[in-house]
Every structure is written in structure tokens, then in C-alpha cells.
Amino acid sequence: MTPEQLTNAILRRADEVYAMPDERPWVKEAAEHLGDLLSQVDFKQWSDLIGPFWKPWNPSHGTGTGSNKSRPRVHYEIDDMMRLVIT
């Protein structure tokens, strides 16, 4: 599957199952990141993926408060144990 196909599948699932429509910019952004990430994993390894897991908050990343009220940047990775980790 292409990253775009994966993104669209993730967006459909998010809307149908979790009522998270792609009109929310952060939902679309998360789906795009996940689609790109999953497209880099060999399909044969998809059944080995587990998670998602949240990495503990790191104070050096800031709080997202103050004059900049934007949503903190979320990062997705697959670690060496085939865990989808969200930081």
C-alpha cells in the first residue's frame, strides 16, 4: 500500500470507529504520519507490530503553554521491539 492509501484507511477507521473525522487537522496530521511510518514497514512484519505505547512526557519538549498556544508536536516511531511509540 502507498502512504496515501494507508492514510485514507486510517482516516476512515478513525471516523467510523472512534468518531474522529478528518475535519480535525490533528487527526489528519496523525493519520499522515502513521501512513508514512507504516508504509516503511514490510507488510510481512505488520502482524508483529504492537501498541501504541506512549513514551513518558519529557519536560525539555515544553508544555505548549504561554504565548504559543499551538498543539505540541507529536512524534511516531517504531522501535526495535516493533512497538509503535508515540512521544
HTML snippet that shows the backbone in 3Dmol.js (N, CA, C, O; Angstrom):
<script src="https://3Dmol.org/build/3Dmol-min.js"></script>
<div id="view" style="width:600px;height:400px;position:relative"></div>
<script>
const pdb = `
ATOM      1  N   MET A   1       0.836  -1.187   0.000  1.00  0.00           N
ATOM      2  CA  MET A   1       0.000   0.000   0.000  1.00  0.00           C
ATOM      3  C   MET A   1       0.881   1.250   0.000  1.00  0.00           C
ATOM      4  O   MET A   1       1.971   1.260   0.572  1.00  0.00           O
ATOM      5  N   THR A   2       0.400   2.272  -0.634  1.00  0.00           N
ATOM      6  CA  THR A   2       1.115   3.545  -0.637  1.00  0.00           C
ATOM      7  C   THR A   2       0.823   4.289   0.673  1.00  0.00           C
ATOM      8  O   THR A   2      -0.151   3.981   1.361  1.00  0.00           O
ATOM      9  N   PRO A   3       1.669   5.264   1.011  1.00  0.00           N
ATOM     10  CA  PRO A   3       1.379   6.064   2.204  1.00  0.00           C
ATOM     11  C   PRO A   3       0.010   6.741   2.144  1.00  0.00           C
ATOM     12  O   PRO A   3      -0.670   6.859   3.164  1.00  0.00           O
ATOM     13  N   GLU A   4      -0.391   7.182   0.960  1.00  0.00           N
ATOM     14  CA  GLU A   4      -1.696   7.831   0.801  1.00  0.00           C
ATOM     15  C   GLU A   4      -2.845   6.853   1.056  1.00  0.00           C
ATOM     16  O   GLU A   4      -3.834   7.205   1.700  1.00  0.00           O
ATOM     17  N   GLN A   5      -2.714   5.637   0.555  1.00  0.00           N
ATOM     18  CA  GLN A   5      -3.747   4.629   0.788  1.00  0.00           C
ATOM     19  C   GLN A   5      -3.848   4.290   2.273  1.00  0.00           C
ATOM     20  O   GLN A   5      -4.945   4.148   2.814  1.00  0.00           O
ATOM     21  N   LEU A   6      -2.701   4.164   2.921  1.00  0.00           N
ATOM     22  CA  LEU A   6      -2.705   3.890   4.356  1.00  0.00           C
ATOM     23  C   LEU A   6      -3.328   5.043   5.132  1.00  0.00           C
ATOM     24  O   LEU A   6      -4.118   4.827   6.051  1.00  0.00           O
ATOM     25  N   THR A   7      -2.972   6.260   4.761  1.00  0.00           N
ATOM     26  CA  THR A   7      -3.555   7.437   5.422  1.00  0.00           C
ATOM     27  C   THR A   7      -5.064   7.437   5.282  1.00  0.00           C
ATOM     28  O   THR A   7      -5.776   7.669   6.259  1.00  0.00           O
ATOM     29  N   ASN A   8      -5.560   7.182   4.088  1.00  0.00           N
ATOM     30  CA  ASN A   8      -7.009   7.165   3.871  1.00  0.00           C
ATOM     31  C   ASN A   8      -7.691   6.052   4.667  1.00  0.00           C
ATOM     32  O   ASN A   8      -8.783   6.250   5.199  1.00  0.00           O
ATOM     33  N   ALA A   9      -7.057   4.897   4.749  1.00  0.00           N
ATOM     34  CA  ALA A   9      -7.620   3.789   5.535  1.00  0.00           C
ATOM     35  C   ALA A   9      -7.648   4.152   7.020  1.00  0.00           C
ATOM     36  O   ALA A   9      -8.618   3.856   7.718  1.00  0.00           O
ATOM     37  N   ILE A  10      -6.588   4.790   7.496  1.00  0.00           N
ATOM     38  CA  ILE A  10      -6.539   5.211   8.896  1.00  0.00           C
ATOM     39  C   ILE A  10      -7.624   6.247   9.170  1.00  0.00           C
ATOM     40  O   ILE A  10      -8.293   6.182  10.201  1.00  0.00           O
ATOM     41  N   LEU A  11      -7.805   7.195   8.265  1.00  0.00           N
ATOM     42  CA  LEU A  11      -8.835   8.226   8.438  1.00  0.00           C
ATOM     43  C   LEU A  11     -10.234   7.622   8.436  1.00  0.00           C
ATOM     44  O   LEU A  11     -11.079   8.025   9.235  1.00  0.00           O
ATOM     45  N   ARG A  12     -10.489   6.669   7.555  1.00  0.00           N
ATOM     46  CA  ARG A  12     -11.803   6.004   7.536  1.00  0.00           C
ATOM     47  C   ARG A  12     -12.072   5.302   8.861  1.00  0.00           C
ATOM     48  O   ARG A  12     -13.149   5.440   9.442  1.00  0.00           O
ATOM     49  N   ARG A  13     -11.088   4.554   9.327  1.00  0.00           N
ATOM     50  CA  ARG A  13     -11.223   3.820  10.590  1.00  0.00           C
ATOM     51  C   ARG A  13     -11.422   4.783  11.769  1.00  0.00           C
ATOM     52  O   ARG A  13     -12.267   4.549  12.634  1.00  0.00           O
ATOM     53  N   ALA A  14     -10.643   5.857  11.792  1.00  0.00           N
ATOM     54  CA  ALA A  14     -10.764   6.836  12.876  1.00  0.00           C
ATOM     55  C   ALA A  14     -12.163   7.433  12.918  1.00  0.00           C
ATOM     56  O   ALA A  14     -12.710   7.655  13.998  1.00  0.00           O
ATOM     57  N   ASP A  15     -12.742   7.691  11.762  1.00  0.00           N
ATOM     58  CA  ASP A  15     -14.082   8.273  11.705  1.00  0.00           C
ATOM     59  C   ASP A  15     -15.147   7.241  12.036  1.00  0.00           C
ATOM     60  O   ASP A  15     -16.036   7.513  12.843  1.00  0.00           O
ATOM     61  N   GLU A  16     -15.076   6.061  11.428  1.00  0.00           N
ATOM     62  CA  GLU A  16     -16.111   5.041  11.611  1.00  0.00           C
ATOM     63  C   GLU A  16     -16.137   4.456  13.018  1.00  0.00           C
ATOM     64  O   GLU A  16     -17.212   4.235  13.574  1.00  0.00           O
ATOM     65  N   VAL A  17     -14.983   4.206  13.592  1.00  0.00           N
ATOM     66  CA  VAL A  17     -14.914   3.504  14.872  1.00  0.00           C
ATOM     67  C   VAL A  17     -14.791   4.462  16.054  1.00  0.00           C
ATOM     68  O   VAL A  17     -15.364   4.218  17.116  1.00  0.00           O
ATOM     69  N   TYR A  18     -14.051   5.541  15.873  1.00  0.00           N
ATOM     70  CA  TYR A  18     -13.746   6.415  17.005  1.00  0.00           C
ATOM     71  C   TYR A  18     -14.373   7.803  16.903  1.00  0.00           C
ATOM     72  O   TYR A  18     -14.123   8.653  17.758  1.00  0.00           O
ATOM     73  N   ALA A  19     -15.180   8.047  15.876  1.00  0.00           N
ATOM     74  CA  ALA A  19     -15.839   9.341  15.665  1.00  0.00           C
ATOM     75  C   ALA A  19     -14.831  10.491  15.672  1.00  0.00           C
ATOM     76  O   ALA A  19     -15.045  11.523  16.308  1.00  0.00           O
ATOM     77  N   MET A  20     -13.730  10.286  14.951  1.00  0.00           N
ATOM     78  CA  MET A  20     -12.689  11.301  14.829  1.00  0.00           C
ATOM     79  C   MET A  20     -12.552  11.668  13.346  1.00  0.00           C
ATOM     80  O   MET A  20     -11.683  11.138  12.654  1.00  0.00           O
ATOM     81  N   PRO A  21     -13.405  12.570  12.860  1.00  0.00           N
ATOM     82  CA  PRO A  21     -13.380  12.902  11.431  1.00  0.00           C
ATOM     83  C   PRO A  21     -12.129  13.660  11.025  1.00  0.00           C
ATOM     84  O   PRO A  21     -11.480  14.307  11.847  1.00  0.00           O
ATOM     85  N   ASP A  22     -11.802  13.570   9.746  1.00  0.00           N
ATOM     86  CA  ASP A  22     -10.583  14.216   9.243  1.00  0.00           C
ATOM     87  C   ASP A  22     -10.712  15.730   9.137  1.00  0.00           C
ATOM     88  O   ASP A  22      -9.763  16.402   8.732  1.00  0.00           O
ATOM     89  N   GLU A  23     -11.882  16.284   9.499  1.00  0.00           N
ATOM     90  CA  GLU A  23     -12.008  17.741   9.528  1.00  0.00           C
ATOM     91  C   GLU A  23     -11.155  18.339  10.644  1.00  0.00           C
ATOM     92  O   GLU A  23     -10.827  19.525  10.615  1.00  0.00           O
ATOM     93  N   ARG A  24     -10.802  17.522  11.615  1.00  0.00           N
ATOM     94  CA  ARG A  24      -9.923  17.988  12.681  1.00  0.00           C
ATOM     95  C   ARG A  24      -8.482  17.891  12.157  1.00  0.00           C
ATOM     96  O   ARG A  24      -8.013  16.800  11.831  1.00  0.00           O
ATOM     97  N   PRO A  25      -7.794  19.009  12.079  1.00  0.00           N
ATOM     98  CA  PRO A  25      -6.440  18.988  11.488  1.00  0.00           C
ATOM     99  C   PRO A  25      -5.480  18.015  12.180  1.00  0.00           C
ATOM    100  O   PRO A  25      -4.664  17.383  11.509  1.00  0.00           O
ATOM    101  N   TRP A  26      -5.562  17.885  13.491  1.00  0.00           N
ATOM    102  CA  TRP A  26      -4.640  16.995  14.193  1.00  0.00           C
ATOM    103  C   TRP A  26      -4.913  15.534  13.890  1.00  0.00           C
ATOM    104  O   TRP A  26      -3.995  14.716  13.950  1.00  0.00           O
ATOM    105  N   VAL A  27      -6.171  15.177  13.559  1.00  0.00           N
ATOM    106  CA  VAL A  27      -6.494  13.797  13.176  1.00  0.00           C
ATOM    107  C   VAL A  27      -5.857  13.491  11.820  1.00  0.00           C
ATOM    108  O   VAL A  27      -5.236  12.445  11.630  1.00  0.00           O
ATOM    109  N   LYS A  28      -6.024  14.422  10.888  1.00  0.00           N
ATOM    110  CA  LYS A  28      -5.441  14.230   9.564  1.00  0.00           C
ATOM    111  C   LYS A  28      -3.910  14.175   9.641  1.00  0.00           C
ATOM    112  O   LYS A  28      -3.282  13.347   8.981  1.00  0.00           O
ATOM    113  N   GLU A  29      -3.319  15.054  10.442  1.00  0.00           N
ATOM    114  CA  GLU A  29      -1.857  15.061  10.585  1.00  0.00           C
ATOM    115  C   GLU A  29      -1.360  13.735  11.172  1.00  0.00           C
ATOM    116  O   GLU A  29      -0.378  13.172  10.689  1.00  0.00           O
ATOM    117  N   ALA A  30      -2.034  13.243  12.204  1.00  0.00           N
ATOM    118  CA  ALA A  30      -1.639  11.966  12.816  1.00  0.00           C
ATOM    119  C   ALA A  30      -1.759  10.833  11.799  1.00  0.00           C
ATOM    120  O   ALA A  30      -0.872   9.984  11.714  1.00  0.00           O
ATOM    121  N   ALA A  31      -2.838  10.811  11.034  1.00  0.00           N
ATOM    122  CA  ALA A  31      -3.032   9.758  10.031  1.00  0.00           C
ATOM    123  C   ALA A  31      -1.943   9.805   8.968  1.00  0.00           C
ATOM    124  O   ALA A  31      -1.461   8.762   8.525  1.00  0.00           O
ATOM    125  N   GLU A  32      -1.553  11.003   8.558  1.00  0.00           N
ATOM    126  CA  GLU A  32      -0.486  11.136   7.559  1.00  0.00           C
ATOM    127  C   GLU A  32       0.845  10.620   8.098  1.00  0.00           C
ATOM    128  O   GLU A  32       1.574   9.917   7.398  1.00  0.00           O
ATOM    129  N   HIS A  33       1.156  10.971   9.339  1.00  0.00           N
ATOM    130  CA  HIS A  33       2.405  10.485   9.942  1.00  0.00           C
ATOM    131  C   HIS A  33       2.390   8.964  10.063  1.00  0.00           C
ATOM    132  O   HIS A  33       3.375   8.299   9.743  1.00  0.00           O
ATOM    133  N   LEU A  34       1.276   8.425  10.522  1.00  0.00           N
ATOM    134  CA  LEU A  34       1.177   6.966  10.677  1.00  0.00           C
ATOM    135  C   LEU A  34       1.209   6.264   9.325  1.00  0.00           C
ATOM    136  O   LEU A  34       1.842   5.217   9.191  1.00  0.00           O
ATOM    137  N   GLY A  35       0.536   6.822   8.320  1.00  0.00           N
ATOM    138  CA  GLY A  35       0.572   6.239   6.979  1.00  0.00           C
ATOM    139  C   GLY A  35       1.972   6.187   6.421  1.00  0.00           C
ATOM    140  O   GLY A  35       2.376   5.187   5.829  1.00  0.00           O
ATOM    141  N   ASP A  36       2.725   7.278   6.610  1.00  0.00           N
ATOM    142  CA  ASP A  36       4.124   7.307   6.152  1.00  0.00           C
ATOM    143  C   ASP A  36       4.959   6.269   6.896  1.00  0.00           C
ATOM    144  O   ASP A  36       5.754   5.549   6.292  1.00  0.00           O
ATOM    145  N   LEU A  37       4.771   6.201   8.203  1.00  0.00           N
ATOM    146  CA  LEU A  37       5.552   5.281   9.021  1.00  0.00           C
ATOM    147  C   LEU A  37       5.257   3.826   8.663  1.00  0.00           C
ATOM    148  O   LEU A  37       6.179   3.032   8.471  1.00  0.00           O
ATOM    149  N   LEU A  38       3.989   3.480   8.574  1.00  0.00           N
ATOM    150  CA  LEU A  38       3.614   2.091   8.274  1.00  0.00           C
ATOM    151  C   LEU A  38       4.033   1.669   6.872  1.00  0.00           C
ATOM    152  O   LEU A  38       4.312   0.494   6.636  1.00  0.00           O
ATOM    153  N   SER A  39       4.079   2.610   5.948  1.00  0.00           N
ATOM    154  CA  SER A  39       4.487   2.263   4.580  1.00  0.00           C
ATOM    155  C   SER A  39       5.954   1.849   4.520  1.00  0.00           C
ATOM    156  O   SER A  39       6.379   1.219   3.551  1.00  0.00           O
ATOM    157  N   GLN A  40       6.732   2.195   5.544  1.00  0.00           N
ATOM    158  CA  GLN A  40       8.143   1.842   5.582  1.00  0.00           C
ATOM    159  C   GLN A  40       8.397   0.462   6.195  1.00  0.00           C
ATOM    160  O   GLN A  40       9.520  -0.042   6.166  1.00  0.00           O
ATOM    161  N   VAL A  41       7.343  -0.140   6.748  1.00  0.00           N
ATOM    162  CA  VAL A  41       7.469  -1.460   7.371  1.00  0.00           C
ATOM    163  C   VAL A  41       7.023  -2.511   6.370  1.00  0.00           C
ATOM    164  O   VAL A  41       5.971  -2.372   5.746  1.00  0.00           O
ATOM    165  N   ASP A  42       7.808  -3.547   6.216  1.00  0.00           N
ATOM    166  CA  ASP A  42       7.445  -4.650   5.335  1.00  0.00           C
ATOM    167  C   ASP A  42       6.104  -5.236   5.793  1.00  0.00           C
ATOM    168  O   ASP A  42       5.912  -5.511   6.977  1.00  0.00           O
ATOM    169  N   PHE A  43       5.195  -5.420   4.859  1.00  0.00           N
ATOM    170  CA  PHE A  43       3.853  -5.911   5.181  1.00  0.00           C
ATOM    171  C   PHE A  43       3.909  -7.208   5.993  1.00  0.00           C
ATOM    172  O   PHE A  43       3.059  -7.434   6.854  1.00  0.00           O
ATOM    173  N   LYS A  44       4.891  -8.050   5.728  1.00  0.00           N
ATOM    174  CA  LYS A  44       5.024  -9.317   6.448  1.00  0.00           C
ATOM    175  C   LYS A  44       5.277  -9.090   7.938  1.00  0.00           C
ATOM    176  O   LYS A  44       5.043  -9.988   8.747  1.00  0.00           O
ATOM    177  N   GLN A  45       5.750  -7.907   8.307  1.00  0.00           N
ATOM    178  CA  GLN A  45       6.045  -7.599   9.700  1.00  0.00           C
ATOM    179  C   GLN A  45       4.891  -6.894  10.420  1.00  0.00           C
ATOM    180  O   GLN A  45       4.962  -6.681  11.630  1.00  0.00           O
ATOM    181  N   TRP A  46       3.848  -6.535   9.703  1.00  0.00           N
ATOM    182  CA  TRP A  46       2.749  -5.810  10.319  1.00  0.00           C
ATOM    183  C   TRP A  46       2.130  -6.585  11.482  1.00  0.00           C
ATOM    184  O   TRP A  46       1.716  -5.985  12.473  1.00  0.00           O
ATOM    185  N   SER A  47       2.066  -7.901  11.369  1.00  0.00           N
ATOM    186  CA  SER A  47       1.464  -8.693  12.453  1.00  0.00           C
ATOM    187  C   SER A  47       2.338  -8.677  13.706  1.00  0.00           C
ATOM    188  O   SER A  47       1.864  -9.031  14.785  1.00  0.00           O
ATOM    189  N   ASP A  48       3.598  -8.277  13.586  1.00  0.00           N
ATOM    190  CA  ASP A  48       4.500  -8.176  14.731  1.00  0.00           C
ATOM    191  C   ASP A  48       4.371  -6.852  15.476  1.00  0.00           C
ATOM    192  O   ASP A  48       4.845  -6.722  16.605  1.00  0.00           O
ATOM    193  N   LEU A  49       3.730  -5.870  14.842  1.00  0.00           N
ATOM    194  CA  LEU A  49       3.591  -4.554  15.466  1.00  0.00           C
ATOM    195  C   LEU A  49       2.691  -4.632  16.692  1.00  0.00           C
ATOM    196  O   LEU A  49       1.670  -5.320  16.684  1.00  0.00           O
ATOM    197  N   ILE A  50       3.081  -3.920  17.745  1.00  0.00           N
ATOM    198  CA  ILE A  50       2.241  -3.836  18.939  1.00  0.00           C
ATOM    199  C   ILE A  50       2.144  -2.375  19.362  1.00  0.00           C
ATOM    200  O   ILE A  50       2.991  -1.553  19.012  1.00  0.00           O
ATOM    201  N   GLY A  51       1.121  -2.078  20.103  1.00  0.00           N
ATOM    202  CA  GLY A  51       0.954  -0.720  20.616  1.00  0.00           C
ATOM    203  C   GLY A  51      -0.338  -0.104  20.141  1.00  0.00           C
ATOM    204  O   GLY A  51      -1.209  -0.813  19.637  1.00  0.00           O
ATOM    205  N   PRO A  52      -0.479   1.149  20.285  1.00  0.00           N
ATOM    206  CA  PRO A  52       0.561   2.130  20.547  1.00  0.00           C
ATOM    207  C   PRO A  52       0.932   2.216  22.030  1.00  0.00           C
ATOM    208  O   PRO A  52       0.154   1.862  22.916  1.00  0.00           O
ATOM    209  N   PHE A  53       2.143   2.696  22.254  1.00  0.00           N
ATOM    210  CA  PHE A  53       2.650   2.977  23.582  1.00  0.00           C
ATOM    211  C   PHE A  53       2.981   4.460  23.653  1.00  0.00           C
ATOM    212  O   PHE A  53       3.501   5.032  22.695  1.00  0.00           O
ATOM    213  N   TRP A  54       2.685   5.076  24.775  1.00  0.00           N
ATOM    214  CA  TRP A  54       3.031   6.472  24.988  1.00  0.00           C
ATOM    215  C   TRP A  54       4.340   6.532  25.757  1.00  0.00           C
ATOM    216  O   TRP A  54       4.467   5.941  26.829  1.00  0.00           O
ATOM    217  N   LYS A  55       5.302   7.241  25.210  1.00  0.00           N
ATOM    218  CA  LYS A  55       6.560   7.478  25.928  1.00  0.00           C
ATOM    219  C   LYS A  55       6.270   8.544  26.984  1.00  0.00           C
ATOM    220  O   LYS A  55       5.543   9.497  26.707  1.00  0.00           O
ATOM    221  N   PRO A  56       6.821   8.401  28.177  1.00  0.00           N
ATOM    222  CA  PRO A  56       6.571   9.398  29.224  1.00  0.00           C
ATOM    223  C   PRO A  56       6.919  10.811  28.765  1.00  0.00           C
ATOM    224  O   PRO A  56       7.802  11.021  27.933  1.00  0.00           O
ATOM    225  N   TRP A  57       6.198  11.763  29.330  1.00  0.00           N
ATOM    226  CA  TRP A  57       6.372  13.166  28.987  1.00  0.00           C
ATOM    227  C   TRP A  57       7.785  13.623  29.301  1.00  0.00           C
ATOM    228  O   TRP A  57       8.343  13.281  30.344  1.00  0.00           O
ATOM    229  N   ASN A  58       8.355  14.394  28.397  1.00  0.00           N
ATOM    230  CA  ASN A  58       9.699  14.920  28.572  1.00  0.00           C
ATOM    231  C   ASN A  58       9.602  16.431  28.749  1.00  0.00           C
ATOM    232  O   ASN A  58       9.230  17.132  27.808  1.00  0.00           O
ATOM    233  N   PRO A  59       9.931  16.955  29.943  1.00  0.00           N
ATOM    234  CA  PRO A  59       9.788  18.397  30.172  1.00  0.00           C
ATOM    235  C   PRO A  59      10.632  19.258  29.252  1.00  0.00           C
ATOM    236  O   PRO A  59      10.328  20.438  29.080  1.00  0.00           O
ATOM    237  N   SER A  60      11.676  18.712  28.656  1.00  0.00           N
ATOM    238  CA  SER A  60      12.505  19.514  27.743  1.00  0.00           C
ATOM    239  C   SER A  60      11.778  19.831  26.450  1.00  0.00           C
ATOM    240  O   SER A  60      12.217  20.695  25.692  1.00  0.00           O
ATOM    241  N   HIS A  61      10.661  19.140  26.181  1.00  0.00           N
ATOM    242  CA  HIS A  61       9.881  19.420  24.973  1.00  0.00           C
ATOM    243  C   HIS A  61       8.942  20.597  25.159  1.00  0.00           C
ATOM    244  O   HIS A  61       8.288  21.014  24.204  1.00  0.00           O
ATOM    245  N   GLY A  62       8.859  21.139  26.359  1.00  0.00           N
ATOM    246  CA  GLY A  62       7.982  22.281  26.601  1.00  0.00           C
ATOM    247  C   GLY A  62       6.579  21.829  26.970  1.00  0.00           C
ATOM    248  O   GLY A  62       6.259  20.641  26.919  1.00  0.00           O
ATOM    249  N   THR A  63       5.759  22.784  27.336  1.00  0.00           N
ATOM    250  CA  THR A  63       4.415  22.475  27.802  1.00  0.00           C
ATOM    251  C   THR A  63       3.338  22.866  26.813  1.00  0.00           C
ATOM    252  O   THR A  63       2.188  22.453  26.960  1.00  0.00           O
ATOM    253  N   GLY A  64       3.688  23.660  25.801  1.00  0.00           N
ATOM    254  CA  GLY A  64       2.670  24.115  24.865  1.00  0.00           C
ATOM    255  C   GLY A  64       1.848  25.266  25.409  1.00  0.00           C
ATOM    256  O   GLY A  64       0.815  25.612  24.836  1.00  0.00           O
ATOM    257  N   THR A  65       2.289  25.867  26.511  1.00  0.00           N
ATOM    258  CA  THR A  65       1.563  26.989  27.086  1.00  0.00           C
ATOM    259  C   THR A  65       2.301  28.278  26.775  1.00  0.00           C
ATOM    260  O   THR A  65       3.291  28.282  26.044  1.00  0.00           O
ATOM    261  N   GLY A  66       1.813  29.361  27.333  1.00  0.00           N
ATOM    262  CA  GLY A  66       2.438  30.657  27.102  1.00  0.00           C
ATOM    263  C   GLY A  66       1.859  31.315  25.869  1.00  0.00           C
ATOM    264  O   GLY A  66       0.698  31.091  25.525  1.00  0.00           O
ATOM    265  N   SER A  67       2.665  32.128  25.202  1.00  0.00           N
ATOM    266  CA  SER A  67       2.150  32.863  24.054  1.00  0.00           C
ATOM    267  C   SER A  67       1.890  31.949  22.865  1.00  0.00           C
ATOM    268  O   SER A  67       1.068  32.275  22.009  1.00  0.00           O
ATOM    269  N   ASN A  68       2.571  30.817  22.797  1.00  0.00           N
ATOM    270  CA  ASN A  68       2.352  29.878  21.698  1.00  0.00           C
ATOM    271  C   ASN A  68       1.365  28.812  22.154  1.00  0.00           C
ATOM    272  O   ASN A  68       1.742  27.869  22.850  1.00  0.00           O
ATOM    273  N   LYS A  69       0.115  28.959  21.768  1.00  0.00           N
ATOM    274  CA  LYS A  69      -0.943  28.043  22.204  1.00  0.00           C
ATOM    275  C   LYS A  69      -1.125  26.866  21.258  1.00  0.00           C
ATOM    276  O   LYS A  69      -2.106  26.132  21.372  1.00  0.00           O
ATOM    277  N   SER A  70      -0.201  26.675  20.329  1.00  0.00           N
ATOM    278  CA  SER A  70      -0.342  25.586  19.365  1.00  0.00           C
ATOM    279  C   SER A  70      -0.193  24.245  20.058  1.00  0.00           C
ATOM    280  O   SER A  70       0.430  24.133  21.114  1.00  0.00           O
ATOM    281  N   ARG A  71      -0.774  23.240  19.443  1.00  0.00           N
ATOM    282  CA  ARG A  71      -0.708  21.879  19.962  1.00  0.00           C
ATOM    283  C   ARG A  71       0.737  21.389  19.887  1.00  0.00           C
ATOM    284  O   ARG A  71       1.405  21.574  18.869  1.00  0.00           O
ATOM    285  N   PRO A  72       1.227  20.757  20.978  1.00  0.00           N
ATOM    286  CA  PRO A  72       2.601  20.229  20.927  1.00  0.00           C
ATOM    287  C   PRO A  72       2.758  19.216  19.796  1.00  0.00           C
ATOM    288  O   PRO A  72       1.824  18.477  19.487  1.00  0.00           O
ATOM    289  N   ARG A  73       3.906  19.185  19.197  1.00  0.00           N
ATOM    290  CA  ARG A  73       4.194  18.265  18.094  1.00  0.00           C
ATOM    291  C   ARG A  73       4.256  16.836  18.618  1.00  0.00           C
ATOM    292  O   ARG A  73       4.917  16.564  19.621  1.00  0.00           O
ATOM    293  N   VAL A  74       3.579  15.938  17.948  1.00  0.00           N
ATOM    294  CA  VAL A  74       3.564  14.525  18.314  1.00  0.00           C
ATOM    295  C   VAL A  74       4.463  13.784  17.334  1.00  0.00           C
ATOM    296  O   VAL A  74       4.441  14.049  16.133  1.00  0.00           O
ATOM    297  N   HIS A  75       5.243  12.863  17.853  1.00  0.00           N
ATOM    298  CA  HIS A  75       6.168  12.094  17.037  1.00  0.00           C
ATOM    299  C   HIS A  75       5.813  10.621  17.152  1.00  0.00           C
ATOM    300  O   HIS A  75       5.507  10.136  18.241  1.00  0.00           O
ATOM    301  N   TYR A  76       5.854   9.910  16.034  1.00  0.00           N
ATOM    302  CA  TYR A  76       5.552   8.482  16.000  1.00  0.00           C
ATOM    303  C   TYR A  76       6.790   7.740  15.526  1.00  0.00           C
ATOM    304  O   TYR A  76       7.474   8.187  14.605  1.00  0.00           O
ATOM    305  N   GLU A  77       7.080   6.608  16.152  1.00  0.00           N
ATOM    306  CA  GLU A  77       8.205   5.790  15.710  1.00  0.00           C
ATOM    307  C   GLU A  77       7.894   4.325  15.987  1.00  0.00           C
ATOM    308  O   GLU A  77       7.038   3.994  16.807  1.00  0.00           O
ATOM    309  N   ILE A  78       8.604   3.470  15.290  1.00  0.00           N
ATOM    310  CA  ILE A  78       8.553   2.037  15.573  1.00  0.00           C
ATOM    311  C   ILE A  78       9.917   1.681  16.119  1.00  0.00           C
ATOM    312  O   ILE A  78      10.929   1.842  15.438  1.00  0.00           O
ATOM    313  N   ASP A  79       9.943   1.192  17.361  1.00  0.00           N
ATOM    314  CA  ASP A  79      11.233   0.904  17.983  1.00  0.00           C
ATOM    315  C   ASP A  79      11.735  -0.485  17.594  1.00  0.00           C
ATOM    316  O   ASP A  79      11.100  -1.180  16.801  1.00  0.00           O
ATOM    317  N   ASP A  80      12.872  -0.884  18.153  1.00  0.00           N
ATOM    318  CA  ASP A  80      13.492  -2.154  17.782  1.00  0.00           C
ATOM    319  C   ASP A  80      12.733  -3.376  18.303  1.00  0.00           C
ATOM    320  O   ASP A  80      13.081  -4.511  17.976  1.00  0.00           O
ATOM    321  N   MET A  81      11.692  -3.144  19.115  1.00  0.00           N
ATOM    322  CA  MET A  81      10.851  -4.240  19.597  1.00  0.00           C
ATOM    323  C   MET A  81       9.517  -4.283  18.855  1.00  0.00           C
ATOM    324  O   MET A  81       8.573  -4.939  19.296  1.00  0.00           O
ATOM    325  N   MET A  82       9.448  -3.569  17.711  1.00  0.00           N
ATOM    326  CA  MET A  82       8.254  -3.498  16.857  1.00  0.00           C
ATOM    327  C   MET A  82       7.062  -2.883  17.587  1.00  0.00           C
ATOM    328  O   MET A  82       5.913  -3.257  17.353  1.00  0.00           O
ATOM    329  N   ARG A  83       7.357  -1.929  18.477  1.00  0.00           N
ATOM    330  CA  ARG A  83       6.298  -1.202  19.183  1.00  0.00           C
ATOM    331  C   ARG A  83       6.098   0.144  18.512  1.00  0.00           C
ATOM    332  O   ARG A  83       7.062   0.853  18.223  1.00  0.00           O
ATOM    333  N   LEU A  84       4.843   0.494  18.264  1.00  0.00           N
ATOM    334  CA  LEU A  84       4.513   1.836  17.796  1.00  0.00           C
ATOM    335  C   LEU A  84       4.538   2.726  19.027  1.00  0.00           C
ATOM    336  O   LEU A  84       3.738   2.550  19.946  1.00  0.00           O
ATOM    337  N   VAL A  85       5.465   3.690  19.042  1.00  0.00           N
ATOM    338  CA  VAL A  85       5.661   4.550  20.195  1.00  0.00           C
ATOM    339  C   VAL A  85       5.274   5.968  19.816  1.00  0.00           C
ATOM    340  O   VAL A  85       5.684   6.480  18.774  1.00  0.00           O
ATOM    341  N   ILE A  86       4.483   6.595  20.671  1.00  0.00           N
ATOM    342  CA  ILE A  86       4.052   7.974  20.481  1.00  0.00           C
ATOM    343  C   ILE A  86       4.737   8.832  21.529  1.00  0.00           C
ATOM    344  O   ILE A  86       4.641   8.567  22.727  1.00  0.00           O
ATOM    345  N   THR A  87       5.423   9.856  21.067  1.00  0.00           N
ATOM    346  CA  THR A  87       6.117  10.749  22.003  1.00  0.00           C
ATOM    347  C   THR A  87       5.631  12.168  21.824  1.00  0.00           C
ATOM    348  O   THR A  87       6.094  13.072  22.520  1.00  0.00           O
TER     349      THR A  87
END
`;
const viewer = $3Dmol.createViewer("view");
viewer.addModel(pdb, "pdb");
viewer.setStyle({}, {cartoon: {color: "spectrum"}});
viewer.zoomTo();
viewer.render();
</script>
